[in-house]
Amino acid sequence: MSSPAAESLTDRLERYYTHYYRDMLGIPGWREIVAVRLDDRAYEGRRLARFEGALGVPLKGRRLLDVGCGTGGFSLLAAKAGADVWSVDESAEAVALTAARTSRDRALVATAESLPFEDASFDFIYCYSTLEHVDDAGRAIGEMVRLLRPGGRLYLHSPDRRGCFEGHYKVFWIPGLPRRLSHAYLAARGRPTAFLNTLRPLTLAECRTLVQRAGARVIRVMRTDADRPVGGPLWPLVRTYYRLFGINPYIELVAVREDTA
């Protein structure tokens, strides 16, 4: 087997995603997902367009922090769009891949609860599918708001724990299922269960409260995948549940740091 140093960037990305989707999550169609992730320009481009639309202001010339950058696909496209991008992730391998892809020494190993930047350092912060993994969501949001300049915007995207689809394992989900039963459910479907212990999703109301406590104000909430069918024949029941309780399966919001000058 060749050493990591001798591997091409594509080989390194393939190894990273194969470990994640095949070994950690046990997804049956992992090969197809890995192929998509190896050519991520299309879906990261859609995320970038949605981010820009949600902000309502251009990225060009603005300082942006990508929290939970993964392998750097979004950071790369945001930099090409003219943003001054910095990236952080708690995975050293993800950070190394981001640095290799962006060809810039602006990717750092850090947790969302302890971001290594000075106060009021960024115009925008992008946090996609990261908040549900942190140990202390309140502290993480506080750190992100701390780094925003007055008037700066924070974009958060994370699963709502009341949703009926687990987006990491890509399986139908039963909200509120006790942890022990959740492990048994995944095991019955032939899936490894250790990754479940990293997930601590919030609700939209909880996220709003944490943002406000951190000194920011939610200015926009978007609906994401509320009408995407899940559960096969159970979809009519799921849709009724969503509509009856006003549930969106994902939290997607923009918050602004109040001007405290």
C-alpha positions in Angstrom: 0.0 0.0 0.0 1.3 3.4 -0.9 2.0 5.9 1.9 -0.4 8.9 2.3 2.4 11.2 1.0 2.5 9.3 -2.2 -1.3 9.3 -2.7 -2.9 11.8 -5.1 -5.4 14.2 -3.7 -8.2 12.3 -5.3 -6.9 9.1 -3.7 -6.8 10.8 -0.3 -10.4 12.1 -0.7 -11.6 8.7 -1.8 -10.0 7.0 1.2 -11.5 9.6 3.6 -15.0 9.3 2.3 -14.9 5.5 2.0 -14.0 5.3 5.6 -16.8 7.6 6.5 -19.7 6.2 4.5 -18.7 2.5 4.4 -17.0 1.9 7.7 -18.5 4.5 10.1 -22.0 4.7 8.7 -22.4 1.4 6.8 -24.4 2.9 4.0 -25.2 0.2 1.4 -24.8 2.6 -1.5 -21.6 4.1 -0.2 -19.8 3.8 -3.6 -22.3 6.1 -5.3 -22.1 8.6 -2.5 -18.3 8.6 -2.5 -18.4 9.3 -6.3 -20.6 12.3 -5.7 -18.4 13.6 -3.0 -15.3 13.3 -5.2 -16.9 15.7 -7.6 -18.6 18.1 -5.2 -18.7 21.2 -7.3 -22.3 20.9 -8.2 -23.8 20.4 -4.7 -21.4 22.7 -3.0 -22.2 25.3 -5.7 -25.9 25.0 -4.8 -25.0 25.4 -1.1 -23.0 28.5 -1.9 -25.8 30.0 -4.0 -28.3 29.3 -1.1 -25.8 30.9 1.4 -25.4 34.0 -0.7 -29.2 34.3 -1.2 -29.8 33.9 2.5 -27.3 36.6 3.4 -28.6 39.0 0.8 -25.2 40.6 0.4 -22.2 39.6 -1.8 -19.3 37.5 -0.5 -16.7 39.3 -2.6 -14.2 41.1 -0.4 -15.7 39.8 2.8 -13.9 37.8 5.5 -15.6 34.4 5.9 -15.1 31.5 8.4 -16.2 28.0 7.4 -16.8 26.1 10.7 -16.7 22.4 10.2 -15.2 22.7 6.8 -14.8 19.0 6.1 -12.7 18.4 3.1 -13.0 22.0 1.9 -15.3 21.9 -1.1 -17.4 24.9 0.1 -14.3 26.8 1.2 -12.8 26.4 -2.2 -15.8 27.7 -4.0 -16.3 30.6 -1.6 -12.7 31.7 -2.1 -13.3 31.5 -5.9 -16.3 33.8 -5.4 -14.0 36.4 -3.9 -14.4 35.8 -0.2 -11.3 35.9 2.2 -11.9 32.4 3.5 -10.6 30.7 6.7 -11.6 27.1 7.5 -11.6 25.1 10.7 -12.5 21.4 11.5 -11.7 19.2 14.4 -10.4 16.5 12.0 -6.7 16.9 11.2 -7.2 14.8 8.0 -10.1 17.0 6.9 -8.1 20.1 7.5 -5.1 18.7 5.6 -7.4 18.0 2.6 -8.9 21.4 2.8 -5.4 23.0 2.8 -4.4 20.9 -0.2 -7.5 21.7 -2.2 -7.5 25.4 -1.5 -3.7 25.8 -1.8 -3.8 28.2 1.1 -2.5 28.0 4.7 -5.8 29.1 6.2 -7.2 25.8 7.4 -6.8 25.1 11.1 -7.6 22.2 13.4 -10.0 23.5 16.0 -13.4 22.7 17.7 -16.4 25.0 17.3 -16.3 25.6 21.1 -12.8 27.0 20.9 -12.1 29.0 17.8 -8.6 30.4 17.5 -9.4 33.9 16.3 -9.7 37.4 17.8 -13.0 39.0 18.6 -14.9 40.6 15.7 -12.7 39.0 13.1 -15.2 38.0 10.4 -18.0 39.4 8.3 -19.7 36.0 7.8 -19.6 32.6 9.4 -20.9 29.5 7.6 -21.7 26.4 9.8 -23.2 23.5 7.8 -24.0 20.1 9.4 -21.6 20.8 12.3 -23.7 22.1 15.2 -25.3 18.6 15.8 -21.8 17.1 16.5 -20.5 19.6 19.1 -20.3 18.8 22.8 -21.6 22.2 23.8 -23.9 23.9 21.3 -24.3 27.0 23.4 -20.6 27.6 23.7 -20.1 26.9 20.0 -22.7 29.5 19.0 -21.2 31.9 21.5 -17.8 31.5 19.9 -19.1 32.1 16.4 -21.0 35.2 17.5 -17.9 36.4 19.3 -16.0 36.3 16.0 -18.6 38.3 14.1 -18.1 42.0 13.5 -21.1 44.2 14.5 -23.6 43.6 11.7 -21.9 40.4 10.7 -24.0 37.4 9.8 -24.0 33.8 11.0 -25.5 31.0 8.8 -26.5 27.8 10.6 -27.8 24.6 8.9 -28.4 21.5 11.1 -31.0 18.8 11.4 -33.9 19.4 13.7 -34.2 16.5 16.1 -37.9 16.3 15.5 -37.3 15.3 11.9 -38.1 11.8 10.5 -34.9 11.3 8.5 -31.4 10.8 9.8 -29.3 12.5 7.2 -25.9 11.0 8.2 -27.1 7.4 8.2 -29.6 8.2 5.5 -32.4 6.2 7.1 -36.0 6.9 8.2 -36.0 8.0 11.8 -38.3 8.0 14.8 -38.1 11.3 16.6 -37.6 11.1 20.4 -36.5 7.5 20.3 -34.4 6.8 23.5 -30.7 6.3 22.8 -30.7 2.6 23.6 -33.6 1.9 21.2 -31.9 4.1 18.6 -28.8 1.9 18.8 -31.0 -1.2 18.5 -32.9 0.2 15.5 -29.7 0.9 13.6 -28.2 -2.5 14.6 -31.4 -4.2 13.3 -30.8 -2.4 10.0 -27.2 -3.8 9.9 -25.6 -0.4 10.6 -22.6 0.4 12.9 -23.9 2.4 15.9 -20.9 4.2 17.3 -21.4 7.3 15.2 -24.8 7.9 16.7 -23.0 8.9 19.9 -21.6 12.0 18.2 -25.1 13.3 17.4 -26.8 15.9 19.6 -29.3 17.7 17.4 -31.3 20.7 18.5 -34.7 22.1 17.7 -35.2 25.4 16.0 -36.5 27.0 19.2 -33.5 25.8 21.1 -31.2 27.1 18.4 -33.0 30.5 18.5 -32.5 30.7 22.2 -28.8 30.0 22.1 -28.3 32.5 19.3 -30.1 35.2 21.3 -28.1 34.4 24.5 -24.9 34.8 22.5 -25.8 38.4 21.5 -27.2 37.9 18.0 -30.6 38.1 16.5 -32.2 35.7 14.1 -33.3 37.6 11.0 -34.3 34.8 8.7 -35.5 31.2 8.9 -35.7 29.1 5.8 -37.6 25.9 5.2 -35.4 23.0 4.0 -36.7 19.7 2.6 -40.0 20.0 4.5 -41.8 18.4 1.5 -39.2 15.8 0.7 -40.9 12.4 1.0 -39.4 10.1 3.6 -40.5 6.8 5.1 -42.0 5.3 1.9 -45.7 4.4 2.6 -45.4 6.3 5.9 -44.8 9.7 4.1 -48.5 10.8 4.3 -48.3 10.3 8.1 -45.0 12.1 8.4 -46.2 15.0 6.3 -49.3 15.4 8.5 -47.0 15.3 11.6 -44.8 18.0 10.1 -47.7 20.2 9.2 -49.6 19.7 12.4 -46.7 20.7 14.6 -45.1 23.2 12.3 -41.9 21.1 12.0 -39.2 21.5 9.4 -36.7 18.6 9.4 -33.7 21.0 9.2 -32.8 24.2 11.0 -31.6 26.8 8.5 -31.3 30.3 9.7 -29.3 33.6 9.4 -28.5 35.6 12.5 -26.9 39.0 12.8 -24.7 40.2 15.6 -26.1 43.3 17.1 -24.1 46.5 16.9 -22.8 47.0 20.5 -20.4 49.8 19.7 
